[in-house]
Amino acid sequence: MKPISKTISVPITQQSLAHKSLIIGAIGIVYGDIGTSPLYALKSCFIMGNLPVDEPNVLGLISIIMLTLFLIVSIKYVSFVLKVDNHGEGGILALSSLCSKLNLGSFKALPIILGIIGCGLFFGDGVITPAISILSAVEGLKLISPVFSEHIIWLTIVILLGLFYIQKKGSGYIGQFFGPIMIIWFLTIGLLGLAQIIQTPFILKALNPFYAIQFFYNNGFLALKAMGGIFLVVTGAEALYADLGHFGKKSITLSWHYFVLPALLLSYLGQGALLLQTPEAISNPFYLLVPKIGLYPLIILSTLATIIASQAIISGVFSIAWQAIMFNYLPRMKVIHTSYKQIGQVYLPAINTILCIFTIMAVLGFRSSENLAVAYGLSVSGSMLITTMMVLLVAYLKWEWKLYKIALIFIPFICLDLLFIITNLAKFFEGAWYAVLLTLMIIYTIRVWIQGNKAIIYQGTIHHKSLEKFMTDYIKKYNQRIPGTAVFMTRDPNKAPNSLLVHLRHNKFLHEKLIFVSVITTDSPFDHHKDKFSFDLLSANQYRINAKFGFKEDPNLHKIIHWAKSQKLIEKDEELSFFLSKGIAVSSPQPFLSGFSETFYIYLSKNSLAAYEFYKIPHDKVIELGVRYKI
């Protein structure tokens, strides 16, 4: 009797499928920006340094590019920065929030200041990345026919308008093909580079760091100028950290080491090999890797890849703006959650319009990827230095590293970051001023909003009594009750809200049941503690609810009311009236704000989204009471 043989198939677990999906997603979204740098980086090095295309310079620059990828991305970000997470989340504001919990003594405000500067720098990156990425892709049309040269600017603007228009669909809808397209992109640039290396294997000498040292020795100051172009190789490295919460450390690390990095190295080595063989190819060493017949499909693929790179940074700006609103760094704006599955996917129409305007201005003003490259590096290099400084604080105060270990690891990183900042600042009048301007605009806006809010809080504090004392002192005076439940929103759970004070001053009555709701933004991205919602009884039929939301959560009042009903604080069919106060800023000789800052704050305040819209309260249930504040 023959033995019966069976083939046992082991099903792929949901966990492994999810992991593969995360890796594909990381390739598509995390590495979009850094993955499209080969379009313009090497060319920009020669242009910025005004260098001749000869063997020592080609070998030297390729050697520096490879060292930069290893030091900045592989070692700094993948090996160190990704270890610093705020409950699984990364990014400049998440890191700032984490550092604010450290014992910094008299420097406790430092992480907040660095976080605000980082916001400004990230916005600048969000403007320039779409402009340079898409413009550099469309510029490939010049190689097909000079006729296209006159239309490149307008074609770029049309693509950008289309990109910003479809943002309202949500990054999930737009990004469903990101992974597969970027996999094709990385395979294409890697294979094109490999084909050229096979023809000119001499380029592999650039693997020796000696050529990088020789490059600096031979070129002196010009080598430093060329470093502004070298930095373009790692623009987008911040995305590794910003997207930590979406894809996880393992997926980001594996996709970098085993797929993205090899493809980038092959692409840059291939471009270097081409320049050794044909120095005139410096006009566009990326597109000239293919014969003319292959230009059309490569331009189409490049345009798709740069749209993806742009989408990734735009989505990142939306996320940072949402976090800034939750921290009260920016006025409330309309926020549309574009996914039921992924809480981080948001769309802010106002931010989208601002980004669109400044991005198109960048294209019209600079008119070529070479000119935009000058403005590009400063925002990213500044963000990298801030990240390095805050990770250093974590290593010293939280991980308790010894000083010698910190010096050994972080001094080289800081020196590299400072070198890139200095080389980019040296191009201030050539174009870096645009990045500085964008950053200062955001920092100024945040500063004005914070200062104006401090003025309002100060004026409210000096007049407000504690909630318990107020209710005890004045309940006898206003003892008339009417049926129903009144819900009062309050900034400070321990203080009587303005809406209550104004309501009693004018209406002279209270509802049978009073509920005071305070929404508190925590330092964590998501608050999952069992005391997320809590309440205490002030007196008969008077409750105070504290609702904690992480800075990446949606502070939806419906969730709070649903919880209150589950706790029997509110009956299922109970009629609710929501009382909100609307702060109205008015000009005055008060010492808080003056001049343009005062006018600007009043403008921001008037255009801030109403509280009932932000917290999604039904319009017909709201009584909004205006309170004037002198700023």
C-alpha positions as CSV (number, residue, x, y, z in Angstrom):
1,M,0.0,0.0,0.0
2,K,1.4,3.3,-1.0
3,P,1.8,6.0,1.6
4,I,-0.6,8.8,1.2
5,S,1.1,12.1,0.7
6,K,-0.6,15.4,1.4
7,T,0.5,18.9,0.6
8,I,-0.3,21.1,3.6
9,S,-0.7,24.7,2.7
10,V,0.0,27.1,5.6
11,P,-2.2,30.2,5.3
12,I,-0.7,33.6,5.4
13,T,-1.7,35.2,8.6
14,Q,-3.5,38.5,8.7
15,Q,-0.6,39.9,10.7
16,S,1.9,39.1,7.9
17,L,-0.4,40.5,5.3
18,A,-0.8,43.7,7.3
19,H,3.0,43.9,7.7
20,K,3.5,43.6,3.9
21,S,0.9,46.2,3.4
22,L,2.7,48.6,5.7
23,I,6.0,48.0,3.9
24,I,4.3,48.8,0.5
25,G,2.7,51.8,2.1
26,A,6.0,53.0,3.5
27,I,7.6,52.8,0.1
28,G,4.8,54.7,-1.4
29,I,4.3,57.5,1.1
30,V,7.4,57.8,3.4
31,Y,10.0,57.7,0.7
32,G,8.2,59.7,-2.0
33,D,10.3,62.9,-1.4
34,I,13.7,61.3,-0.9
35,G,13.0,58.9,-3.7
36,T,12.5,61.7,-6.3
37,S,15.7,63.5,-5.4
38,P,17.7,61.8,-8.2
39,L,15.7,64.0,-10.6
40,Y,17.7,67.1,-9.6
41,A,20.2,66.5,-6.8
42,L,23.4,65.6,-8.7
43,K,22.8,68.3,-11.3
44,S,22.3,70.9,-8.6
45,C,25.6,70.0,-6.9
46,F,27.6,71.0,-10.0
47,I,25.5,74.1,-10.6
48,M,25.6,75.4,-7.0
49,G,29.4,74.7,-6.8
50,N,30.0,76.0,-10.3
51,L,32.2,72.9,-10.8
52,P,33.6,71.4,-14.0
53,V,32.4,68.0,-14.9
54,D,35.6,66.0,-14.6
55,E,36.6,62.7,-13.1
56,P,37.7,63.9,-9.6
57,N,34.6,66.0,-9.1
58,V,32.2,63.2,-10.3
59,L,33.9,60.6,-8.1
60,G,34.0,63.0,-5.1
61,L,30.4,64.1,-5.3
62,I,29.0,60.6,-5.8
63,S,31.2,59.5,-2.8
64,I,29.8,62.3,-0.6
65,I,26.2,61.5,-1.7
66,M,26.6,57.9,-0.6
67,L,28.2,58.9,2.7
68,T,25.4,61.4,3.3
69,L,22.7,58.8,2.7
70,F,24.4,56.4,5.2
71,L,25.1,59.0,7.9
72,I,21.9,61.1,7.8
73,V,19.3,58.4,6.9
74,S,20.7,55.0,7.8
75,I,22.5,56.0,11.0
76,K,20.9,59.1,12.3
77,Y,17.2,58.6,11.5
78,V,16.8,54.8,11.2
79,S,19.2,53.9,14.0
80,F,18.5,56.7,16.5
81,V,15.6,59.1,15.8
82,L,13.1,56.3,15.1
83,K,13.7,55.1,18.7
84,V,12.1,58.3,20.1
85,D,8.4,58.0,19.8
86,N,5.5,59.7,21.7
87,H,3.2,56.7,22.3
88,G,4.1,55.3,18.8
89,E,3.9,58.7,17.1
90,G,6.7,60.7,15.5
91,G,7.0,64.2,14.0
92,I,8.2,67.5,15.2
93,L,5.2,68.4,17.4
94,A,5.0,64.9,18.9
95,L,8.7,65.1,19.7
96,S,8.2,68.6,21.2
97,S,5.4,67.4,23.3
98,L,7.5,64.5,24.6
99,C,10.4,66.7,25.4
100,S,8.1,69.2,27.3
101,K,7.6,66.4,29.9
102,L,11.3,66.3,30.7
103,N,12.8,68.0,33.7
104,L,14.4,71.0,31.9
105,G,14.3,73.4,34.8
106,S,14.4,77.0,33.7
107,F,14.6,75.8,30.0
108,K,11.1,74.1,30.2
109,A,9.9,76.4,27.3
110,L,12.7,75.3,25.0
111,P,10.8,72.2,23.5
112,I,7.7,74.4,22.8
113,I,9.8,77.1,21.1
114,L,11.7,74.4,19.0
115,G,8.4,72.8,18.1
116,I,6.9,76.1,16.9
117,I,10.0,76.8,14.8
118,G,9.8,73.3,13.4
119,C,6.2,73.9,12.4
120,G,7.3,77.0,10.4
121,L,10.1,75.0,8.7
122,F,7.8,72.1,7.9
123,F,5.3,74.5,6.2
124,G,8.2,75.9,4.1
125,D,9.1,72.4,3.1
126,G,5.4,71.8,2.2
127,V,5.4,74.7,-0.2
128,I,8.7,74.1,-2.0
129,T,8.6,70.3,-2.3
130,P,5.6,70.1,-4.7
131,A,7.0,73.0,-6.7
132,I,10.5,71.6,-7.2
133,S,9.4,67.9,-7.5
134,I,6.8,68.4,-10.2
135,L,8.8,71.1,-12.1
136,S,11.9,68.9,-12.2
137,A,9.8,66.0,-13.7
138,V,8.1,68.2,-16.3
139,E,11.5,69.7,-17.3
140,G,12.3,66.4,-19.0
141,L,10.1,67.5,-21.9
142,K,12.9,69.9,-22.9
143,L,15.0,66.9,-24.0
144,I,12.2,65.7,-26.4
145,S,11.8,69.1,-28.1
146,P,12.8,72.7,-27.4
147,V,9.2,73.6,-28.2
148,F,8.1,72.3,-24.8
149,S,10.4,74.8,-23.0
150,E,7.8,77.6,-23.3
151,H,5.0,75.5,-21.8
152,I,6.8,73.9,-18.8
153,I,5.9,76.5,-16.2
154,W,2.2,76.5,-17.2
155,L,2.0,72.7,-17.4
156,T,3.5,72.5,-13.9
157,I,1.0,75.0,-12.6
158,V,-1.9,73.0,-14.2
159,I,-0.7,69.8,-12.5
160,L,-0.3,71.6,-9.2
161,L,-3.8,73.1,-9.4
162,G,-5.2,69.6,-10.1
163,L,-3.2,68.1,-7.2
164,F,-4.5,70.7,-4.7
165,Y,-8.0,70.4,-6.1
166,I,-8.3,66.7,-5.4
167,Q,-7.0,67.1,-1.8
168,K,-10.6,67.2,-0.6
169,K,-11.0,63.6,-1.8
170,G,-8.6,62.6,1.0
171,S,-5.0,61.2,0.9
172,G,-6.5,57.7,1.3
173,Y,-8.4,58.0,-2.0
174,I,-5.5,59.6,-3.8
175,G,-2.9,57.3,-2.3
176,Q,-4.4,53.9,-3.0
177,F,-2.0,53.4,-5.9
178,F,1.0,55.1,-4.2
179,G,2.8,51.9,-3.2
180,P,2.7,50.0,-6.5
181,I,3.7,53.1,-8.5
182,M,6.7,53.9,-6.2
183,I,7.8,50.3,-6.3
184,I,7.9,50.6,-10.1
185,W,9.7,54.0,-9.7
186,F,12.5,52.6,-7.5
187,L,12.9,49.5,-9.7
188,T,13.2,51.7,-12.8
189,I,15.8,54.2,-11.4
190,G,17.8,51.3,-9.9
191,L,17.8,49.3,-13.2
192,L,18.7,52.4,-15.2
193,G,21.5,53.2,-12.9
194,L,22.7,49.6,-12.9
195,A,22.8,49.5,-16.8
196,Q,25.0,52.5,-16.8
197,I,27.3,51.1,-14.1
198,I,27.8,48.0,-16.2
199,Q,29.0,50.2,-19.1
200,T,31.3,52.3,-16.9
201,P,32.3,50.2,-13.8
202,F,35.0,52.7,-13.1
203,I,32.4,54.7,-11.1
204,L,32.5,52.1,-8.4
205,K,35.7,53.8,-7.2
206,A,33.4,56.4,-5.6
207,L,32.6,53.7,-2.9
208,N,36.0,54.7,-1.5
209,P,35.6,57.7,1.0
210,F,39.0,58.9,-0.1
211,Y,37.4,60.6,-3.1
212,A,35.1,62.6,-0.9
213,I,38.1,63.9,1.1
214,Q,40.0,64.7,-2.1
215,F,37.0,66.6,-3.4
216,F,37.0,69.0,-0.4
217,Y,40.8,69.3,-0.7
218,N,40.8,70.1,-4.4
219,N,37.8,72.5,-4.4
220,G,37.9,74.4,-1.1
221,F,35.1,77.0,-0.8
222,L,33.4,75.7,-4.0
223,A,33.0,72.3,-2.3
224,L,31.1,74.0,0.5
225,K,28.8,75.7,-2.0
226,A,28.2,72.3,-3.6
227,M,27.1,70.9,-0.2
228,G,23.8,72.8,-0.7
229,G,23.1,70.4,-3.6
230,I,24.3,67.4,-1.7
231,F,21.7,68.1,1.0
232,L,19.0,67.7,-1.6
233,V,19.8,64.0,-1.6
234,V,18.3,63.6,1.9
235,T,15.4,66.0,1.7
236,G,12.4,63.9,2.8
237,A,14.4,62.1,5.5
238,E,12.1,63.9,8.1
239,A,9.2,61.9,6.6
240,L,10.7,58.7,8.1
241,Y,10.0,60.1,11.5
242,A,6.8,62.0,10.8
243,D,5.1,58.9,9.5
244,L,6.3,56.6,12.3
245,G,2.8,56.4,13.8
246,H,1.3,55.3,10.4
247,F,3.7,52.6,9.4
248,G,5.9,51.6,12.4
249,K,9.6,51.4,12.9
250,K,10.0,47.9,11.4
251,S,8.3,48.6,8.1
252,I,10.1,51.9,7.6
253,T,13.5,50.3,8.5
254,L,13.1,47.2,6.3
255,S,11.8,49.1,3.3
256,W,14.8,51.6,3.5
257,H,17.6,49.1,4.0
258,Y,16.4,46.4,1.5
259,F,14.7,48.4,-1.2
260,V,14.9,52.2,-1.2
261,L,18.6,52.7,-0.3
262,P,19.9,50.2,-2.9
263,A,17.7,51.8,-5.6
264,L,19.0,55.3,-4.7
265,L,22.6,54.2,-4.6
266,L,22.3,52.6,-8.1
267,S,20.6,55.7,-9.5
268,Y,23.3,58.1,-8.3
269,L,26.2,55.8,-9.3
270,G,24.5,55.4,-12.7
271,Q,24.3,59.2,-13.2
272,G,27.9,59.5,-12.1
273,A,28.9,56.8,-14.6
274,L,27.1,58.7,-17.4
275,L,28.9,61.9,-16.5
276,L,32.3,60.1,-16.6
277,Q,31.4,58.9,-20.1
278,T,29.5,62.0,-21.4
279,P,30.2,65.2,-19.3
280,E,27.7,67.2,-21.5
281,A,24.9,65.1,-19.9
282,I,25.1,67.4,-16.9
283,S,22.2,69.3,-18.6
284,N,20.0,66.5,-17.2
285,P,21.9,63.4,-16.0
286,F,18.7,61.6,-14.8
287,Y,16.7,61.7,-18.0
288,L,19.7,61.1,-20.2
289,L,20.1,57.7,-18.6
290,V,17.5,56.5,-21.2
291,P,17.5,56.7,-25.0
292,K,15.2,59.3,-26.5
293,I,12.5,56.7,-27.2
294,G,12.2,56.0,-23.5
295,L,11.8,59.6,-22.4
296,Y,8.0,59.8,-22.7
297,P,7.3,56.8,-20.3
298,L,10.0,58.0,-17.9
299,I,8.6,61.5,-17.8
300,I,5.1,60.1,-17.1
301,L,6.5,57.9,-14.4
302,S,8.5,60.7,-12.9
303,T,5.5,63.0,-12.9
304,L,3.4,60.4,-11.1
305,A,6.3,59.9,-8.6
306,T,6.7,63.6,-7.9
307,I,2.9,64.0,-7.4
308,I,3.1,61.2,-4.8
309,A,6.1,62.9,-3.2
310,S,4.1,66.2,-3.1
311,Q,1.0,64.4,-1.8
312,A,3.0,63.0,1.1
313,I,4.3,66.4,2.3
314,I,0.9,68.1,1.8
315,S,-0.8,65.4,3.9
316,G,2.0,66.0,6.5
317,V,1.3,69.7,6.6
318,F,-2.4,69.0,7.1
319,S,-1.5,66.7,10.0
320,I,0.9,69.2,11.6
321,A,-1.7,72.0,11.3
322,W,-4.4,69.8,12.9
323,Q,-2.0,69.1,15.8
324,A,-1.2,72.9,16.1
325,I,-4.9,73.7,16.3
326,M,-5.3,71.1,19.1
327,F,-2.4,72.7,21.0
328,N,-4.0,76.1,20.4
329,Y,-1.0,77.3,18.4
330,L,-3.3,78.2,15.5
331,P,-7.0,79.4,15.3
332,R,-9.7,76.8,14.8
333,M,-10.2,75.9,11.2
334,K,-12.5,73.6,9.3
335,V,-11.1,70.1,9.5
336,I,-12.6,67.3,7.4
337,H,-11.7,63.7,8.3
338,T,-11.3,61.9,5.0
339,S,-11.1,58.4,6.3
340,Y,-13.2,56.3,8.7
341,K,-10.3,53.8,9.2
342,Q,-7.3,56.1,9.6
343,I,-7.7,59.0,12.1
344,G,-4.6,60.8,10.8
345,Q,-6.1,61.5,7.4
346,V,-7.5,65.0,7.5
347,Y,-8.1,67.8,5.0
348,L,-8.0,71.5,6.0
349,P,-9.4,73.7,3.1
350,A,-7.8,76.9,4.4
351,I,-4.3,75.3,4.7
352,N,-4.8,73.7,1.2
353,T,-5.6,77.1,-0.3
354,I,-2.6,78.8,1.3
355,L,-0.2,76.0,0.2
356,C,-1.5,76.2,-3.3
357,I,-1.0,79.9,-3.6
358,F,2.5,79.9,-2.2
359,T,3.5,76.9,-4.2
360,I,2.4,78.4,-7.5
361,M,4.2,81.7,-6.5
362,A,7.4,79.6,-6.0
363,V,7.0,78.2,-9.5
364,L,6.3,81.5,-11.1
365,G,9.1,83.3,-9.1
366,F,11.9,80.8,-9.5
367,R,10.9,79.3,-12.9
368,S,13.3,76.3,-12.9
369,S,14.2,73.4,-10.6
370,E,17.8,74.6,-10.4
371,N,16.6,78.0,-9.0
372,L,14.2,76.3,-6.6
373,A,16.9,74.0,-5.4
374,V,18.6,77.0,-3.9
375,A,15.6,77.8,-1.7
376,Y,14.8,74.2,-0.9
377,G,17.4,73.0,1.6
378,L,17.1,75.5,4.4
379,S,13.7,74.4,5.6
380,V,14.7,70.7,5.8
381,S,18.2,71.3,7.3
382,G,16.6,73.5,10.0
383,S,14.0,70.8,10.8
384,M,16.8,68.2,11.0
385,L,18.8,70.3,13.5
386,I,15.8,70.8,15.7
387,T,15.1,67.1,15.6
388,T,18.7,66.3,16.6
389,M,18.6,68.8,19.5
390,M,15.4,67.3,20.9
391,V,16.5,63.7,20.5
392,L,19.7,64.7,22.4
393,L,17.5,66.0,25.3
394,V,15.7,62.7,25.4
395,A,19.0,60.7,25.3
396,Y,20.4,62.8,28.2
397,L,17.3,63.2,30.5
398,K,15.1,60.2,29.7
399,W,17.6,57.5,28.5
400,E,20.2,58.8,31.0
401,W,23.1,58.4,28.6
402,K,26.6,59.3,29.7
403,L,28.0,62.6,28.4
404,Y,30.8,60.9,26.5
405,K,28.3,58.7,24.6
406,I,26.2,61.7,23.8
407,A,29.2,63.7,22.6
408,L,30.4,60.7,20.5
409,I,27.1,60.3,18.7
410,F,25.5,63.7,18.6
411,I,28.4,66.1,18.0
412,P,29.0,64.7,14.5
413,F,25.2,64.9,13.7
414,I,25.0,68.5,15.0
415,C,28.1,69.5,13.0
416,L,26.6,68.0,9.8
417,D,23.3,69.8,10.4
418,L,25.0,73.1,11.0
419,L,27.2,72.6,7.9
420,F,24.0,72.1,5.8
421,I,22.3,75.1,7.4
422,I,25.4,77.4,6.8
423,T,25.7,76.3,3.2
424,N,22.0,76.9,2.6
425,L,22.1,80.3,4.4
426,A,25.0,81.3,2.2
427,K,22.4,81.2,-0.7
428,F,20.1,83.6,1.1
429,F,19.9,86.2,-1.6
430,E,19.9,83.6,-4.4
431,G,16.6,82.1,-3.2
432,A,16.9,80.8,0.4
433,W,15.1,84.0,1.5
434,Y,11.9,82.4,0.3
435,A,12.2,79.5,2.7
436,V,13.1,81.9,5.5
437,L,10.1,84.1,4.7
438,L,7.7,81.2,4.8
439,T,9.1,80.0,8.1
440,L,8.9,83.4,9.7
441,M,5.3,83.9,8.5
442,I,4.2,80.7,10.3
443,I,6.2,81.5,13.4
444,Y,4.8,85.0,13.5
445,T,1.2,83.7,13.1
446,I,1.6,81.2,15.9
447,R,3.2,83.8,18.2
448,V,0.5,86.4,17.6
449,W,-2.2,83.7,18.2
450,I,-0.6,82.6,21.5
451,Q,0.0,86.1,22.7
452,G,-3.6,87.1,21.9
453,N,-5.0,84.1,23.7
454,K,-2.8,84.8,26.7
455,A,-4.4,88.3,26.9
456,I,-7.9,86.8,26.8
457,I,-7.0,84.1,29.4
458,Y,-5.5,86.8,31.7
459,Q,-8.5,89.0,31.5
460,G,-10.8,86.0,32.2
461,T,-8.7,84.8,35.1
462,I,-8.8,88.0,37.1
463,H,-12.6,88.1,37.0
464,H,-13.4,84.4,37.3
465,K,-14.0,82.6,40.6
466,S,-13.7,78.9,41.1
467,L,-16.7,77.0,39.7
468,E,-17.6,75.5,43.0
469,K,-17.5,78.8,44.8
470,F,-19.4,80.6,42.1
471,M,-22.2,78.1,42.2
472,T,-22.3,78.2,46.0
473,D,-22.3,82.0,46.2
474,Y,-24.8,82.7,43.4
475,I,-27.2,79.8,43.3
476,K,-29.4,81.4,45.9
477,K,-29.5,84.7,43.9
478,Y,-30.4,82.8,40.7
479,N,-32.6,80.1,42.1
480,Q,-35.2,80.2,39.4
481,R,-35.1,76.9,37.4
482,I,-36.6,76.0,34.1
483,P,-37.0,72.5,32.6
484,G,-34.2,71.0,30.6
485,T,-30.4,70.5,30.7
486,A,-27.8,73.2,30.0
487,V,-24.3,72.2,28.8
488,F,-21.6,74.8,29.3
489,M,-18.3,74.5,27.6
490,T,-15.3,75.7,29.7
491,R,-11.6,76.1,29.0
492,D,-10.7,75.6,32.7
493,P,-12.6,72.9,34.5
494,N,-12.0,74.7,37.8
495,K,-13.3,78.1,36.7
496,A,-16.8,79.4,36.0
497,P,-17.1,79.7,32.2
498,N,-17.9,83.1,30.6
499,S,-21.0,81.6,29.0
500,L,-22.4,81.0,32.5
501,L,-21.5,84.5,33.7
502,V,-23.1,86.2,30.8
503,H,-26.1,84.0,30.7
504,L,-26.9,84.7,34.4
505,R,-26.2,88.4,34.1
506,H,-28.8,88.8,31.3
507,N,-31.3,85.9,31.7
508,K,-31.4,85.5,35.5
509,F,-32.3,81.8,35.4
510,L,-30.7,78.3,35.5
511,H,-31.8,75.0,34.0
512,E,-32.8,72.1,36.2
513,K,-29.7,70.3,35.3
514,L,-26.3,71.8,34.6
515,I,-23.3,70.1,33.0
516,F,-19.9,71.7,32.6
517,V,-17.7,70.2,29.9
518,S,-14.0,70.8,29.7
519,V,-12.0,69.5,26.7
520,I,-8.4,68.9,27.7
521,T,-5.7,68.3,25.0
522,T,-3.1,66.0,26.4
523,D,0.6,65.6,25.5
524,S,-0.1,62.2,23.9
525,P,-1.2,61.7,20.3
526,F,-4.1,59.5,21.5
527,D,-5.5,59.2,25.0
528,H,-6.7,55.7,25.7
529,H,-6.7,55.8,29.5
530,K,-9.6,54.5,31.4
531,D,-10.1,58.0,32.9
532,K,-10.3,59.6,29.4
533,F,-13.8,60.8,30.4
534,S,-14.5,61.5,34.1
535,F,-17.0,63.5,36.1
536,D,-17.6,64.7,39.6
537,L,-20.8,65.9,41.2
538,L,-20.8,69.6,42.2
539,S,-24.2,69.5,43.9
540,A,-27.6,68.2,43.1
541,N,-28.1,68.0,39.3
542,Q,-24.8,69.8,38.7
543,Y,-22.0,67.8,37.0
544,R,-18.5,68.6,35.8
545,I,-17.1,66.4,33.0
546,N,-13.4,66.4,32.1
547,A,-12.8,65.0,28.6
548,K,-9.2,64.2,27.6
549,F,-8.2,64.0,23.9
550,G,-4.8,63.4,22.4
551,F,-3.4,66.0,20.0
552,K,-4.2,63.8,17.0
553,E,-7.8,63.0,18.1
554,D,-11.0,64.6,17.0
555,P,-12.6,66.4,20.0
556,N,-16.1,65.4,19.0
557,L,-18.7,66.5,21.6
558,H,-21.0,63.6,20.5
559,K,-18.6,61.1,22.0
560,I,-18.7,63.0,25.3
561,I,-22.5,63.2,25.3
562,H,-22.8,59.5,24.4
563,W,-20.5,58.6,27.4
564,A,-22.5,60.9,29.7
565,K,-25.6,59.0,28.7
566,S,-23.9,55.7,29.4
567,Q,-23.1,57.0,32.9
568,K,-26.8,58.0,33.4
569,L,-25.8,61.7,33.7
570,I,-28.1,62.4,30.8
571,E,-31.3,60.5,29.9
572,K,-31.6,59.1,26.4
573,D,-34.3,61.5,25.2
574,E,-33.3,64.4,27.4
575,E,-33.4,67.9,25.8
576,L,-30.0,69.6,25.7
577,S,-29.1,73.3,25.3
578,F,-25.4,74.1,24.7
579,F,-24.1,77.4,26.0
580,L,-20.9,78.7,24.4
581,S,-19.0,82.0,24.7
582,K,-17.4,83.6,21.7
583,G,-14.4,85.8,22.5
584,I,-14.5,89.1,20.5
585,A,-11.1,90.7,20.4
586,V,-11.2,94.6,20.3
587,S,-8.4,97.1,19.9
588,S,-7.2,98.8,23.0
589,P,-4.1,100.5,24.5
590,Q,-3.5,97.3,26.6
591,P,0.1,96.1,26.6
592,F,-0.6,92.6,25.1
593,L,-0.5,93.3,21.4
594,S,0.0,96.5,19.4
595,G,0.2,97.7,15.8
596,F,-0.1,95.2,13.1
597,S,0.0,92.3,15.5
598,E,-3.1,93.5,17.2
599,T,-4.9,93.9,13.8
600,F,-3.7,90.5,12.7
601,Y,-5.0,88.8,15.8
602,I,-8.4,90.4,15.5
603,Y,-8.5,89.2,11.9
604,L,-7.5,85.6,12.9
605,S,-10.1,85.7,15.7
606,K,-12.9,86.8,13.5
607,N,-12.1,84.1,10.9
608,S,-11.6,81.3,13.5
609,L,-14.1,78.5,13.1
610,A,-17.0,78.8,15.6
611,A,-16.7,76.5,18.6
612,Y,-20.1,74.8,17.8
613,E,-18.8,73.9,14.3
614,F,-15.4,72.7,15.6
615,Y,-17.0,70.5,18.3
616,K,-19.8,69.5,15.9
617,I,-22.7,70.6,18.0
618,P,-26.1,70.9,16.2
619,H,-26.8,74.5,15.3
620,D,-30.3,74.5,16.6
621,K,-29.1,73.4,20.1
622,V,-26.5,76.2,20.5
623,I,-26.8,79.5,22.4
624,E,-23.6,81.5,21.6
625,L,-22.8,84.5,23.9
626,G,-20.3,87.1,22.8
627,V,-17.7,88.4,25.2
628,R,-15.5,91.4,24.4
629,Y,-11.8,91.3,25.3
630,K,-9.3,94.1,25.1
631,I,-6.0,93.1,23.5
